[in-house]
């Protein structure tokens, strides 16, 4: 039964990847492509937070700050210093990763509600910088006209990243790379150290786990992915403002991780894609949108307290039990 379940899971993952790859080839509906691109950006965000929370057990409510740092860094590098997108993208991730280390150092001595308060405070500091450093960020007016990646030429073959189909494949490839890196990371010695810290920090330290190193590694890895997501968002939307990187956005990312299933690689993907599409569907309810969305989330958390992947695991365990006659 276990082997059949693994085969079915592998088939589901492969089928999902194939469907995701062919969607732009079978539809030119820009609304669907837009929603899928935003879903891909959220996948990067939840993969990053999942490393910090789901694997290392460090609850952060400041993830939107790193999202914003990546977005502002990448946008300003292209607009002020005329960097190419392909250089601004990784630098945006690196800038967010460095900020993650800055948060990680004081957070090393904290846990529980104290860590949560620290991350909220960091997020608010970043938001205030975005809001008030008007000479650099234009404050609440935001930064319009953020350039797209432009064209990429290989001989006579030209790829125009201003087209939604092309940008979709750019996000798709980066998500696949992030998934592979996550897969190998969580199955390495580092991933096992993350889980040991999550389960019991004291016991992990007793058996020789370097808490400082591995906590900082978790913050660095997770916030780097948030910075990459921010860069992709800025150059796709073409406009960024402080209102996109608030505490509310951090909570939204956290909810996606929880609904999908913390401590799994595939679960947060379900959370990111599912909740992004759910929010879009809720637009038809106008003023009641967030009320209905909140009720649906409450039901999901009650029915699936361990997230989507937790529910699947429960189903698998029930199928393995011998049937009583």
VOGU-3710 file (C-alpha; in Angstrom, 3 decimals, decimal comma):
1> xxxxxxxxxx> 0,000/0,000/0,000  2,825/2,400/0,906  4,519/1,769/-2,446  1,250/2,382/-4,289  0,767/5,646/-2,384  4,282/6,811/-3,273  3,683/5,908/-6,931  0,390/7,826/-6,925  2,101/10,822/-5,270  4,916/10,763/-7,851
11> xxxxxxxxxx> 2,373/10,524/-10,674  0,393/13,457/-9,230  3,522/15,632/-8,987  4,624/14,748/-12,529  1,132/15,361/-13,927  0,932/18,733/-12,134  4,295/19,825/-13,587  3,252/18,786/-17,102  -0,075/20,619/-16,813  1,676/23,722/-15,448
21> xxxxxxxxxx> 4,123/23,632/-18,350  1,518/23,302/-21,129  -1,070/25,798/-19,802  0,387/28,803/-21,716  0,449/26,674/-24,868  -3,268/25,901/-24,745  -4,672/29,224/-23,526  -3,994/32,870/-24,250  -6,310/34,116/-21,517  -4,218/36,791/-19,801
31> xxxxxxxxxx> -6,268/36,674/-16,606  -5,452/32,987/-16,039  -1,792/33,559/-16,858  -1,658/36,545/-14,503  -3,128/34,503/-11,643  -0,684/31,670/-12,296  2,292/34,054/-12,333  1,198/35,538/-8,995  0,725/31,974/-7,684  4,294/31,144/-8,720
41> xxxxxxxxxx> 5,614/34,188/-6,859  3,683/33,113/-3,756  5,128/29,599/-4,091  8,619/31,087/-3,719  7,456/33,048/-0,666  5,889/30,048/1,072  8,858/27,807/0,250  11,086/30,341/1,981  8,859/30,735/5,049  8,419/26,964/5,219
51> xxxxxxxxxx> 12,182/26,536/5,630  12,155/28,975/8,553  8,923/27,802/10,184  8,010/24,373/8,858  11,479/22,851/9,112  13,469/24,998/11,566  10,463/25,824/13,751  11,104/29,598/13,917  7,799/31,479/13,650  8,282/34,648/11,603
61> xxxxxxxxxx> 5,659/37,289/10,906  7,999/39,597/9,027  8,332/37,706/5,747  6,731/40,489/3,713  9,628/42,752/4,725  12,109/40,549/2,850  9,662/40,338/-0,051  9,720/44,158/-0,145  13,500/44,397/0,232  13,961/42,180/-2,814
71> xxxxxxxxxx> 11,413/44,182/-4,798  12,809/47,628/-3,948  16,448/46,558/-4,353  15,914/45,034/-7,772  13,716/47,876/-9,031  16,085/50,627/-7,851  19,158/48,877/-9,246  17,579/48,794/-12,704  16,080/52,288/-12,570  18,832/54,206/-10,743
81> xxxxxxxxxx> 22,012/52,326/-11,652  20,858/50,758/-14,941  21,684/47,197/-13,905  20,363/44,406/-16,085  17,487/42,358/-14,729  19,662/39,242/-14,642  22,022/40,965/-12,223  19,357/42,827/-10,231  17,361/39,607/-9,620  20,025/37,719/-7,612
91> xxxxxxxxxx> 21,171/40,916/-5,858  17,588/41,439/-4,691  17,660/37,934/-3,217  21,072/38,543/-1,622  19,928/41,848/-0,091  16,917/40,097/1,457  19,173/37,266/2,668  21,518/39,732/4,385  18,496/41,345/6,048  17,436/37,859/7,121
101> xxxxxxxxxx> 20,802/37,390/8,812  20,361/40,765/10,538  17,046/39,505/11,934  18,473/36,073/12,668  21,208/37,257/15,026  18,954/38,904/17,656  16,353/36,164/17,143  18,885/33,478/18,152  18,201/34,069/21,849  14,433/34,271/21,415
111> xxxxxxxxxx> 11,661/31,755/20,977  7,888/31,567/21,178  6,002/34,896/21,449  9,232/36,870/21,895  10,496/35,728/18,496  7,133/36,562/16,923  7,242/40,085/18,390  10,811/40,525/17,114  9,853/39,541/13,551  6,749/41,762/13,613
121> xxxxxxxxxx> 8,904/44,666/14,770  11,412/44,030/11,968  8,602/43,963/9,424  7,209/47,246/10,715  10,656/48,880/10,633  11,082/47,823/7,006  7,581/49,085/6,172  8,308/52,455/7,755  11,547/52,742/5,763  9,633/52,002/2,546
131> xxxxxxxxxx> 7,010/54,565/3,582  9,226/57,421/4,784  12,487/57,300/2,807  10,844/59,326/0,066  14,058/60,387/-1,659  14,729/56,728/-2,456  11,415/54,870/-2,374  8,991/57,755/-3,162  7,214/56,842/0,063  3,472/56,096/-0,087
141> xxxxxxxxxx> 3,345/57,150/-3,765  5,336/54,053/-4,665  7,629/53,514/-7,616  5,890/53,405/-11,012  7,430/52,306/-14,284  9,548/49,462/-12,924  11,015/47,978/-16,128  10,347/44,430/-17,271  13,343/42,141/-17,877  13,235/43,278/-21,511
151> xxxxxxxxxx> 14,421/41,148/-24,401  16,946/38,336/-24,393  18,608/37,565/-27,716  20,338/34,411/-28,868  21,470/35,213/-32,404  18,338/35,992/-34,381  16,119/34,358/-31,735  14,553/36,977/-29,419  12,702/36,275/-26,157  10,514/39,166/-24,993
161> xxxxxxxxxx> 9,870/38,926/-21,231  7,255/41,662/-21,359  4,847/39,027/-22,716  2,872/37,176/-20,053  3,474/33,725/-21,565  7,225/34,266/-21,536  7,245/35,717/-18,012  5,186/32,746/-16,871  7,915/30,368/-18,043  10,570/32,472/-16,323
171> xxxxxxxxxx> 8,699/32,169/-13,009  8,027/28,470/-13,708  11,732/27,715/-14,196  12,753/29,642/-11,063  10,083/27,803/-9,031  11,377/24,428/-10,290  14,944/25,400/-9,332  13,741/26,528/-5,880  11,838/23,267/-5,398  14,880/21,182/-6,282
181> xxxxxxxxxx> 17,119/23,203/-3,961  14,547/22,818/-1,167  14,292/19,081/-1,790  18,037/18,501/-1,519  18,426/20,924/1,398  15,789/19,358/3,641  17,144/15,866/2,951  20,708/16,850/3,773  22,462/17,111/7,118  21,277/20,725/7,264
191> xxxxxxxxxx> 17,648/19,687/6,845  17,952/17,093/9,596  19,462/19,757/11,861  16,511/22,067/11,083  14,054/19,363/12,156  16,035/18,624/15,331  15,871/22,322/16,283  12,147/22,416/15,533  11,399/19,391/17,699  13,552/20,304/20,721
201> xxxxxxxxxx> 16,262/22,977/20,731  17,788/21,794/23,999  18,025/18,183/22,881  19,426/19,291/19,507  22,151/21,285/21,230  22,996/18,342/23,484  23,592/16,044/20,505  25,912/18,603/18,898  23,687/20,652/16,590  25,117/24,163/16,176
211> xxxxxxxxxx> 21,980/26,212/16,864  23,529/29,515/15,775  24,728/28,227/12,414  21,588/26,327/11,457  19,114/28,994/12,577  21,007/31,590/10,562  21,111/29,190/7,593  17,327/28,819/7,795  16,779/32,588/7,912  19,279/33,191/5,099
221> xxxxxxxxxx> 17,779/30,536/2,799  14,159/31,481/3,452  14,627/35,229/3,105  16,747/34,836/-0,039  13,778/33,137/-1,725  11,511/35,958/-0,518  13,872/38,491/-2,113  13,798/36,612/-5,425  9,993/36,587/-5,253  10,002/40,334/-4,594
231> xxxxxxxxxx> 12,191/41,002/-7,599  9,960/38,917/-9,867  6,887/40,719/-8,529  8,339/44,202/-9,052  9,379/43,600/-12,650  6,127/41,842/-13,492  3,633/44,326/-12,006  5,739/47,374/-12,925  4,764/49,217/-9,754  5,646/48,738/-6,079
241> xxxxxxxxxx> 4,492/50,557/-2,954  4,750/49,988/0,814  1,146/48,726/0,884  2,224/45,509/-0,846  4,596/44,572/1,988  2,622/44,888/5,215  2,023/42,683/8,254  -1,195/41,570/6,575  0,806/40,184/3,667  3,096/38,325/6,092
251> xxxxxxxxxx> 0,037/36,753/7,703  -1,321/35,811/4,276  1,943/33,999/3,452  1,869/32,257/6,835  -1,711/31,073/6,227  -0,664/29,589/2,881  2,064/27,580/4,603  -0,305/26,347/7,323  -3,135/25,415/4,946  -0,752/23,593/2,629
261> xxxxxxxxxx> 1,053/21,739/5,401  4,132/22,902/7,290  7,276/20,839/7,113  6,531/19,471/3,638  7,751/20,632/0,240  4,613/19,995/-1,802  2,073/21,186/0,795  2,886/24,903/0,698  2,538/24,796/-3,100  -1,067/23,651/-2,709
271> xxxxxxxxxx> -1,563/26,409/-0,152  -0,081/29,125/-2,379  -1,905/28,164/-5,569  -5,183/27,233/-3,868  -5,508/30,392/-1,778  -4,388/32,677/-4,629  -7,147/31,293/-6,860  -9,624/31,333/-3,964  -8,999/35,047/-3,389  -9,537/35,702/-7,089
281> xxxxxxxxxx> -12,813/33,763/-7,059  -13,943/35,745/-4,013  -13,729/39,029/-5,970  -17,277/38,391/-7,169  -18,524/38,874/-3,592  -17,129/42,433/-3,370  -17,445/43,767/0,208  -18,082/40,294/1,644  -14,982/38,831/0,011  -12,682/38,767/3,042
291> xxxxxxxxxx> -15,464/37,613/5,392  -16,186/34,561/3,221  -12,454/33,972/2,731  -11,930/34,025/6,514  -14,796/31,567/7,082  -13,367/29,183/4,490  -9,944/29,353/6,152  -11,500/28,615/9,556  -13,253/25,548/8,141  -10,074/24,337/6,442
301> xxxxxxxxxx> -8,025/24,685/9,627  -10,676/22,852/11,697  -11,100/20,040/9,156  -7,401/19,811/8,231  -5,432/21,014/11,279  -2,198/19,643/9,799  -2,830/21,177/6,394  -3,545/19,600/3,046  -0,600/17,212/3,173  -1,495/16,230/6,730
311> xxxxxxxxxx> -4,977/15,328/5,509  -3,497/13,216/2,727  -1,265/11,398/5,234  -4,280/10,671/7,462  -6,114/9,270/4,441  -3,114/7,080/3,607  -2,916/5,734/7,165  -6,639/4,943/7,147  -6,316/3,077/3,865  -3,489/0,993/5,340
321> xxxxx> -5,586/-0,160/8,307  -7,083/-3,631/7,877  -10,792/-3,494/7,213  -12,981/-4,942/9,985  -15,544/-7,472/8,836
//
